[in-house]
Amino acid sequence: MYSVTEMRDFTLFSMSHIVTLILFFTTCCVLIYYKKNLQPYQPIMKWTLISILLACEISMNLYVILTNEWDFGNLPFQLCSLSTFLALFLYLKNNQKVFNLLFFIGILPPILSMVTPGIVHQFPHFRFIRYFLQHSAIPLSVLYFILFEGYRVPRKAVLFNFLTVNIIAVPIFFLNQQLGTNFFFIANPSETKTILSFLGSGIMYYINLEIFALIVFIITYIPMEILQKIENKNMRDVEKLGGS
């Protein structure tokens, strides 16, 4: 389960992969459908997600140190680590701007990372379990903030946070150059076959990555736009009834 050399036979859409995806999407549906029933259990959900995020981030660092696999690529500068830290911050302190950024990098990116994972280890290896737990806990945290904390995102946040991610990516680009790392997958796609593998190479990779990121941001916002339109309509209906 913790071996560096064993269970390195991950197969895309294997039974364990499909079951893991089903469990994640089922959990999302349960949170949405049973939102009112789950209100009394909000503190339990909150601290469960906090515990998972902390355990995943800490255990992964301990694992690579204890197995002598640590290198600069294990520094917490990937998108999933950034999303983890943003979520943990929000659990402790309300902040709309932080949520806006987490909303765009903490839903589709980790979900896409689960659909086409950048891992080589198969279940029940530690790295498989840790990978999917952390990448599940991030979007589940975003869903928690929307359903139980009442966070909403304005339309103008799409472009603003797209530019914010690009600004963050600038020092990350130079850090990759200095350390030979691939944080944010800016240098190239992951070593394993993922959705980023279809974005080409060289200058075209950067262009396609920017286009892909913008599309992801727009698609991410569509359900939020629909949700807010429904809520605004319901509010207007209530006001009409109150005034009649």
C-alpha positions, 0 to 999 in steps of 0.5 A, a space after each residue: 500500500 505504501 510501496 514506491 515500486 508496486 501497484 504502479 499500474 493505474 488504468 484509466 476508467 478501471 473499476 476502482 477509478 469508476 467507483 471512485 468517480 461515482 462516489 464523488 458525484 453521488 456525494 455532491 448530489 446528496 449534499 444538494 438534494 438533502 441540503 435542508 436535512 443536512 443543516 443540523 450536521 453542518 459543523 460535522 461536515 465542515 470539520 470533516 472536510 477540514 480534516 481531510 484536506 489537512 490530512 491529505 496535504 500533510 500525509 503526502 509530504 510525510 510520505 515523500 520524505 519517508 520514502 526518499 522521494 521528496 524533490 522540489 516538485 513536492 513543494 505546495 505550489 500546485 493548483 490543488 495545494 493552492 485550492 486546499 489552502 484557500 479552502 482551509 482559510 475560508 473555513 476559518 475566516 469569511 472572505 468573498 474575494 478568496 471564495 471567488 478565486 477558490 470557486 474557479 480553481 476549486 471545482 472543474 480543475 480538480 474534477 477534471 484531474 479525477 477524470 483523467 488523473 495524473 497518477 500511476 498508482 492503482 487502488 488501494 495504494 496510499 497515493 491513489 487514496 490520497 489523490 482522490 480524497 484531496 481532489 474530492 474534498 476541494 470541490 466538495 468544500 466549494 459546494 459546502 460554501 455555496 450551500 451552507 455558507 451562502 457564498 455567491 459569485 458575481 459575473 465580473 469575477 470571471 475575468 477578474 479571477 482569470 487575470 488573477 490566476 495569470 498573475 499568480 502564474 508569472 512567478 510560478 513560471 520563473 520558479 519552474 525555470 529555476 527549479 526544473 519543476 512543473 507547478 500549475 503544469 505551465 512547463 508542459 502537460 503531466 507525465 501521465 495521459 491527462 486532458 492537458 496532453 491534447 493541448 499540444 507543445 511549445 508556444 501552442 501549449 501556452 496558447 491552448 492552455 490559456 484558452 482552455 483555462 478561460 473556457 473552464 472559468 466560463 463553464 464553471 460560472 454557468 451554474 452559478 449564473 443560473 442559481 442566482 437568476 432562480 434565487 432572484 426570481 423567487 425573491 421577486 415573487 415573494 416580494 410581489 406576494 408580500 405587496 399584494 
